[in-house]
Amino acid sequence: MVAENTTPGLVCGHHHLYSVLARGMPPPPMVPTTFQSILEQIWWRLDSALDLEMLEWSARLGALEALESGTTAIVDHHESPNAIEGSLDVIARACADVGVRVLTAYGVTDRNGPEGAKQGL
């Protein structure tokens, strides 16, 4: 391939790598009609079920899918209230193994209590 025909890698400035797991989720009991109900019925159910192994495999799959579309760098916004400690390192390693650069950020929230908010810092 001639260098002048090469496109540089794309950058995804906002991703939730664990969202690849939503494809296998059963539908919520009621159709969410507001942003709050989407969070409560889908995303908060998913992120509260995450463990470090699930994070690793979802990051690998998300990174592979990014590469398939030409994306070589990702900013990942992440929450896993039951697997906070080490979560960003797991995601970073999985992306590095695939060959995607990643900047990880943990979403600090008090919806799981003050201790969870403190851990997220």
C-alpha positions in Angstrom: 0.0 0.0 0.0 1.3 3.5 -0.9 1.6 5.7 2.2 -0.3 8.6 0.6 -3.4 6.3 0.4 -3.3 5.4 4.1 -5.8 7.0 6.4 -4.7 7.5 10.0 -6.6 5.6 12.7 -9.9 7.1 13.9 -10.5 8.2 17.5 -13.6 7.4 19.4 -14.0 10.2 22.0 -16.8 8.6 24.0 -17.3 4.8 24.4 -18.7 2.4 27.0 -16.8 -0.8 26.1 -18.9 -2.9 28.4 -22.0 -2.0 26.3 -21.1 -4.8 23.9 -22.6 -7.1 26.6 -26.1 -5.4 26.2 -26.6 -7.4 23.0 -27.2 -10.5 25.1 -29.4 -9.0 27.8 -33.1 -9.9 28.0 -35.4 -6.9 27.3 -36.5 -4.8 30.3 -39.8 -5.7 31.8 -41.3 -2.4 30.6 -40.3 -0.3 27.6 -38.2 2.6 28.9 -39.7 5.9 27.8 -37.3 8.4 29.5 -33.6 8.7 29.8 -33.8 7.9 33.5 -35.8 4.7 32.9 -33.3 3.7 30.2 -30.5 4.1 32.8 -32.5 2.2 35.5 -33.8 -0.6 33.4 -30.9 -1.3 31.1 -27.5 0.3 31.9 -27.5 0.3 35.7 -28.7 -3.3 35.6 -25.8 -4.2 33.3 -23.1 -2.2 35.1 -24.1 -3.6 38.5 -23.6 -7.2 37.2 -20.1 -6.6 35.9 -17.1 -8.4 37.3 -13.4 -8.1 36.2 -13.6 -11.1 33.9 -16.7 -9.6 32.1 -14.9 -6.3 31.8 -11.8 -7.9 30.3 -13.8 -9.8 27.6 -16.1 -6.9 26.8 -13.1 -4.6 26.4 -11.4 -7.1 24.1 -14.5 -7.4 21.9 -15.2 -3.7 21.9 -11.6 -3.0 21.0 -11.7 -5.6 18.2 -14.9 -4.1 16.8 -13.3 -0.6 16.9 -10.3 -1.8 14.9 -12.5 -3.4 12.3 -14.0 0.0 11.6 -10.6 1.8 11.6 -10.7 3.1 15.2 -7.3 2.8 16.9 -7.9 5.0 20.0 -10.8 5.0 22.5 -11.9 7.2 25.4 -13.8 4.7 27.6 -16.3 5.9 30.2 -16.8 3.1 32.6 -18.9 2.1 35.7 -18.9 -1.2 37.5 -20.0 -0.5 41.1 -19.3 -4.1 42.2 -15.9 -4.3 40.5 -14.4 -0.9 40.9 -10.9 -1.8 42.2 -8.6 -2.6 39.2 -11.4 -2.2 36.6 -9.6 0.5 34.6 -6.4 -1.5 34.6 -8.2 -4.6 33.2 -9.8 -2.5 30.4 -6.4 -0.9 29.6 -4.6 -4.3 29.4 -7.4 -5.8 27.2 -7.2 -2.9 24.8 -3.4 -3.0 24.7 -3.5 -6.7 23.9 -5.7 -6.0 21.0 -3.6 -3.1 19.8 -6.0 -0.2 20.6 -4.9 2.9 22.6 -7.3 3.7 25.4 -7.9 6.4 27.9 -10.1 5.1 30.7 -12.3 7.1 33.0 -14.4 5.9 35.9 -17.8 7.5 36.3 -18.0 8.6 39.9 -21.6 8.4 41.3 -23.2 8.2 44.7 -26.1 6.1 43.5 -24.5 3.1 45.1 -23.8 4.9 48.4 -21.0 7.2 49.6 -18.4 4.4 49.9 -18.9 3.5 46.2 -18.5 7.2 45.3 -15.3 7.3 47.3 -13.9 4.2 45.7 -14.6 5.6 42.3 -12.3 8.5 42.9 
